[in-house]
Amino acid sequence: MTGPEGVSEYSLNEARGPTGLKGRAIVVTRRLSSEQRRKQILQCAISVFARHSYRGATTKMISREAGIAEALIYRYFGSKERLFTEAVDHTGRRLVEGLELCMEAHRDRPVEALVATLQFYLTMLSKHETLAKMVFVAAAELDDPVVRSAYLPHQDRALDVVTGALERWQEQGRVRADLPPRAAAWLFIGAYQLLALMKRSGGLGQVDPQAAVDLIRPLLIEAPPG
C-alpha cells in the first residue's frame, strides 16, 4: 500500500514495534500531507540532534525517530547538513519571535519587558527539553559557514530587538542615558544561554525573573532626583 507521496505506508524500522521480517520491526506510518511530513521529520531531527549532536546524529537515527524510510529525509531535505541548518533556523526563529512579542507587549515599561522575556525563556526551556540542548549543539557548529548562515540572522535580529527597545527607553528617559545599548543587548541575549546551561545542570528552578531583574534595576533605571 502506498501513501500520497508514493512511499509505502509500511516501513521497516529496526528500533520500534513488533518484530517483523528478518528480526526487523514493522512500523505503520500515518498518511500525512507533504507539509505535515516535512514538519514531522524536522521535529524528530531536532530531537535527535539535541541528544546526539550534529556529528553524532545520523539520518538513520532520524528516520527511526520519525518512523519513516530513510530515503524520505533526502527527498524532503537533500542532506543531513540541510536538515540541521533548518533545525537551527526553526529553533532560532521561535526564540526571537517570543522575544519580540515580550518587548512589544511592554513597549514603555522596561522592567516589565525584561521580566516577561526572562519568564518566556524559562517557560520555553522548561516545556521544551530540546531547546536547551540545541543552543549548545548549534554553538558547537558555528565554524561551519552553512550553520553560521542559519544561526547568525536570528542572533542579529534578537540583538536589534533589544537594542532598539533600550534606545527607545533612553529617549523616553526610562533607562539610564549612559547605558551602551548594544553592549547591554549582548548581555541580555546571553542570559538565554546562561539559563539553558542552568537547565542542563538542573539549576533552572532557582531563577526568579522578577528578582533577577531587580538585581540589575539600578544599572538600568535612572534614580529619581532628590
N, C-alpha and C positions, 0 to 999 in steps of 0.2 A: 504494500500500500504506500502510496506517495502523498506528501503534503503539497501545499500550494507552491513551494519552492522547488518541487521536483526531486526532493530528497526523501528517502524512506522515513516514515514515521518511527520505524523500529531501528534504533541504532545500537550497535554493540558497544558496551562500556565495561571495562574491567573492574570498576570500583564500586558499582552500585547494583541493587536489585537482586532478584533471584538468579541463580546460576543458569546460564543458557549453554549454547553450543560451545564445545571445547573449553568449558570452565569459565567462559566469559559471561558477563551479565547482560541481560537484555533490558533496555530502557525504552519505554514508550514516551515519546515527546509530544507535547501538545501542538495542535495546529495554531500557528501564530502568523500574523502578517509579517511582511519583511521588516517593517519598522519595529514591531514588538520583538521579533527575533534578534534584531540588532541591539536593542536596548538590553535584552536578556543576556546576550553574550558580553556586552560591556560591563554590566553589573557583576557578572561572575568573574570576569577578568580582574576587576578592581579588587574583589575579594581574594583572588589567588595571588595577585601582585603584592597585596598588603601582607599576606602570610609568608611569601617566599622570595620577595624582591624581584626586580626585573630580570636579573641574571638567573635566579633560581627557578623562576616560573617557566613553564613550557606550554605550548599550545595544546598539548595532550592533556595536561592538568586542567586547563581552562575548559576544554571540551568535556571532560569528565564532570567538572563542576556544573556545567550547563546541561549535561545530559544530551549532547548532540554529537554528530560526526565531526571530527577534527577539520575536515575539508570545508565545513561551513564557516569556520573562523577566517580562512583565507578568502572565501567568497565575499564576505562582508567587509573585511579589514585589510586584506592583502598580505599582512605580515604581523609578526608579534610586535615589532617596533611601532608600527602604526597603531596597533591596538593599545599599546602602552601610552603613547602620546595622547590618544583620545581619552584614556582613563585619567591622565593628569589634567587634561583640559576640562573634563567633566567635574572633577573634584575641585579644581581651582575656581571654576565658574560658580559653583554652589556657594562657596565661601564668600566670594566677592559680592555676589548678589545679596546675600544676607547682610553683609556689612553695609552695603548701600541702603538697604531698607531701614536698618537701625539709625543710620545717620540722617536719613530723610525724615523719619518719624519724629526726630528730636532736633530739628534744624537749628533752633535758637536756644537749646539747652545742652551745653557741652557735657556736664556731669551725667545727665540722664542718658545722653547718647553713648557715652563711654561705658556706663554700667550696662545698658541694653546690649551693646556689642559684646562685652565680656560674657553676659548671660547667654547670648546666641552661641558664642564659641563653646561654652560649657555644655549647652544642650546638644549641639551637634556632636561633640566628642563623646558625650555620654550615651547618646542614642545610636550612633553610627561608629562601630568599632573600627571599621576600615579607614576612616578619615585620619585618625591619629597616626596610623601606620603609613598611609600614603604620603603624608608630609615628609617623612624621612626617606621613604623609597624614592620619591621624586627628587629630593635634595641630593641623594647619592648619585643621581644620574645627570646632574646639570652640566657635566663636562661634555655630554653628548649634545651637539648643536640642534638636533631634531627635538630632543626633550626640552632644551632651553627655549626653543621657539614656541613650544606649547605652554611652558610654565611662566616665563617672564611677562607676557602680556597681562596675565592675571595679577601678578605681583605689582606691576606698574600701575594697573588700574586701581588696586587697593590703596597703594601709596597716594595716588592722585585724589581718591575719595577723601582720605583722612587729611591730607594736606589742604585740600580745598575747604573742608569744614573748619580746620584750625584758622586758616586765613580769614574766613568769614566771621568767625567768632572774635578774632582780633579786631577786625573792622567795627564790630558791634561793641567792643570794649568788654567782652565776656571772658577773654583769655589774655594772659599777660602779653604785652606788646613785644617783650624781649625774648619770647619763646621762638626758636627756629622751627617753623612748621614742618619742613621736610625731615629734619632730624627726629623730631618728635613722632612723626608719622612712622618712620622706620622702627622706633622703639615700640610703638603701639601695635604695628603689624607683627613684630617679633613676639609679642605676647601670645599670639596664637601658637607659635612653635613651642614656647615655654609650656603652655597648657597641654599641648599634645605630648610633650615629654612627661609631664606630670601624669597624664592619662596612662602612658605606657608603664610608668613606675608605680602606679597605684595611689598617687597623691592628689588626684583631681578633686576629691571630696573636701579638701582642706581650703578650697578657694571660695571666698565670699566676694562677688563682684562689687558690691557697694563698699565694703571695707577696703578692697584693693584700690578703687578709685579715690576713696577718702585719703589714702596714703599719699597720692600724688596731687591732690587738690591744691595744696599751697604752691606747687610748681606751675599749675595751670591758670589759676584764677587770681586776679589782682585783689589784694586785700582792700576792703573799703577804707576810704580816707578817715583819719582821725580816730 
